[in-house]
Amino acid sequence: MSFTRADLDRLSSIMAEAAETEIMPRFRGLELGGIREKTGALDLVTDADEQAEWRIRDACRDAFPHALFVGEESVARDPSLLAKIKDADLCIIVDPVDGTSNFAWGLPLFGVMAGVVSKGQTVAGLILDPVGRDWHKGLKGYGAWAESAAGKTRDLAVAKPDKLSEMTGLSSWYLMPEPQRSKTVASLAKTKACFNYRCAAYEYRLISEGLVHFSLHYKLMPWDHAAGVLIHAEAGGFSALLDGTSYDATKHEGGIVSAPDRETYDLILRELVG
């Protein structure tokens, strides 16, 4: 099933409306009980996550009545939704507030993400910064671009390859199991610098703009990666799982590296992951 630029704009409007009505009014204003732990102190959910997702879900049902809707909070309630992505003609995968910990702590580093998937393959991606009200967007075969709140656009392009000692990166090493965790942390010292913003939305924005060379993520849920990997690919980048296989939204275990090209991916895998 095709997904057009007009469809992308329609989904953008839905996400922006949810951010304006459900997310931003709660930023630095969550009431008592508005923040809850899921699996631990670094895995949070807020009223903004839930209310934004329900609003996006209901609007998507009207705008895309034949699409399967898969949201992070919806899967928390019904894990069987993940298995339905592979066969859906059209699936909209949403992270209503990516970077929930940052949001809950009052840090303006969070985003709203949506990946559009057809038969398991991502065909479109959207990342909204609700604070700046600007976008990173991608449509398979048509490129990736940034779009300001005023509607001004510019094409995205990944960084040029460089030697490892001059590259900057992003890594969620703390999610890795041992002994991989300790090995990777030590190896990251080979790079010029490596950061983690606890927000895949911001991290994919950085690598798709060419501001950072690579990302190394371990947790592989589709709402964290489907949109970003598509936008990064359309900006000229290369991504693959740690076992060398291609990424798609039906794969939910193992890590992923995104880099400027295949040679840089191989270098990162060899020198940082081992």
N, C-alpha and C positions, 0 to 999 in steps of 0.2 A: 504494500500500500504506500502511495507517495505521500510525502509531507512537504508542503510548499512554503515559500516565503510568507505568503498570507497566513498560513497555519501557524508559522513561527511567530508572526506578529500577534496573532490572536492569543497564543499561549503566553507571550510576553505581557500582554495586557492583564491577563488573569493573575500572573505572578506579581506584577506591580501593584495591583489593587489589593491583593492579600497582604503585601508588605506594608502598604500605607495604612490599612485598617486594622490589621491584627498583630503585626510585628513591631513597627516603630513606636506606636503608642505605649507598648510594654517595655521598650528598651530603657533600662535604668529606672523602671517604674513597676516592676513585678510585685504583686501583693504577697503577703505572708502565705506560704504554701504554693506559690506559683512556680517554684523550682523543686524538682524531685529527682532522686537518684534512680537509675535503671539498674545497671550492674555494679556501680561503684561511684566513688566521689568524682571521677573524671568522665563519667558517662551519665549525662544529665538530660532531662526533658523539662520543658517549661510550658506554661500556658500558651505562649506564643507559638511554639512548635505545633502543638495540637490544634489550636484554633486556626492557624494559617493553613495547615494541611487540609482540614475539613473544608475550609473555604475554597481552596484550590481544587480539591476533589469534586465538590459540588458544581463549580463552574466548568470544570473539564467534562463532566457528565453532560452538560448542556451543549458545550461547544464541540465536543468530540464524542458523541454518544456511543460509538462502537469501539472506543479505546479501552483497554485495560488500564486501570489506575493503580500504581504501586508507589506508596509513600513509606518513608521510614517508620512513621508512627502507625500506619495501617498494618505493616508487616509485624510490628511489635504485638499487635492484637491478633493477626492472622498470618503466621509464617508460611502457610501454603501458597500465598501469593507469589513468592519467589519462583516457584516451579512453573508458574503460568507464563512467565516472561518469554520463554523460548518459542512457544507456539502462537503467541498473540500476533495478529496482523498489525496491530498498532498498540503500543504500550507507552504510557507516560509515567516516567519514574521521577519522583520528586523528593528532594530533601528540603523541608520547609524552612528550617534554620540550620544551615551547616555552620559548625563552629558554636554549638550551643553553650559550651563552657565559657567561651569568650563573651557571648551575649549575656549569659547569666552573671558574669563577673563585671559587666559594664564596659567591656573592651569593644571598640567599634570595628572588629575584625570578624565578620560573619557574612553569610550570603544565602541566597535562595537559589537552588539548583534544580534544573529539569533536563532529563535526557529523554529523547524520543527514540523508541526502539521498534523495529519491524522484523519479526521472525528472528529475534535474538541479536540483530545487528543495529547499532546505533546510527540514526540518520540525522539527528539534530541535537544541539545542546545549547542551553541557556544558563548563564550565571549572572545573577543580579546582586549588586551591592546596594542594599536598601538605604545605607547611610549616604553614599554619594549619588544614589539613584542612577547609576550607570551600569552598562552591560558588557559582557563578552558573549558573543553569539557565534554559532557555527552551523552550517547546513552541508551535509555530505555532498561533495562534488562541486560546491559553490564557494568554499573558502570560509575564513573566520575573520571576524571584525569586532572592534570595540565600538560602543555606541554611547554617547554622552546623554545626560538628562535632557539636553536640548535637541537630541536627535542627530548630532553630528557624528559621522562614522570615520573610522580609519582601519586599514587592514592590519591584521596581526601577523607576526613572523617570529619564529623561535630564534634563540641565540645561535651564533655560529659555533661550530665545534672548536675546542681548544684543548690544550694539554691539561691533565687532571689537576695539577697543582695550581692552575689558574681558573678552575671552574668553581662556581658556587652552586649549592644544591639545597634541596629540602628533603627531610627524612623523618618519618614516623618510626624511628628505630625502637622506641619504647614499647611498641606493640609486638615486636619480634620475640619468639621463644628463644631461650638459651639452648645451645651456646652461640647461636647466630647473632643474638643481640649484642653480646660483648665483643664479638669479632667485628661486627659492622661498625660499632661505635668507635673502636680503635682505628679502623680503616678510614673513617671519615676525616681523620686528621690529614690525610693525603690531599684533600681538596683545599682550596683557598678559604672557604667558609661553608658551613652548612647550618641551616635554620629549621625551625618548625614553628608554625603559627597555629597549630591545632585547628586548622580550617582548610579543608581541601578546596573550597571555592576560591579562596585567596591564593592558595598555592598554585592551582591550575591557571589562574589569571597571570601570575608572575612568570611561569614557564612559557605560556602561550604568547606573552609580550616580549620574550627574549631577555627579561630582566634577571632571570636565574637560568642556569644551564639545564639542570635536571631535577627530577623528583624521584624519591625512593619511598614508596608506601607499602605497608604490609597488610593492613585491614582492607578487604576487597569487597565491600558492599556496593551494589550498583548505584545507589543514590549519591555515593561519594565520588564515583569515577566515570560513569557513563557520559555525562555532559562534558567533563573536563578532558577526557581522552579524545573525544570527537573534535572538540575545539582545538586542542593541541595538534592533532593530526592534520586538520585543515589549515593550521598555521605553518605546516611543513615539518612537524615533529614525528618522532617514532616512539611507540610504546609497545611493550611486551611483558608478559609475566616472567617471574624469575626462572621458570623452567624453559623459557624461550618461545612458548606458544603465544599466539595473538590474544589480545584482550577482547572479550565481549561481555555483555551485561548478564549472561547466564552463568558466569564463573564467579564464585563467591568465596573462594579460599586461595590463600597464597598471596605473594607480593607482586608489585608491578613497578617497573622502571619506565619513566618517560624521559627522553633525551632528544637532542637536535637531530640525530640520525642513527642508523643501525650500528655504525662503527663506535660511536660514543656509548650507545647502549651496551655493546660487548665489553668496552673498556670498564664501565661502571660495574657490570656484573662480575668481571674478572677481578678487579682491584678492590671493590668495596663490599661485595657480597661473598665472593669466593666459592 
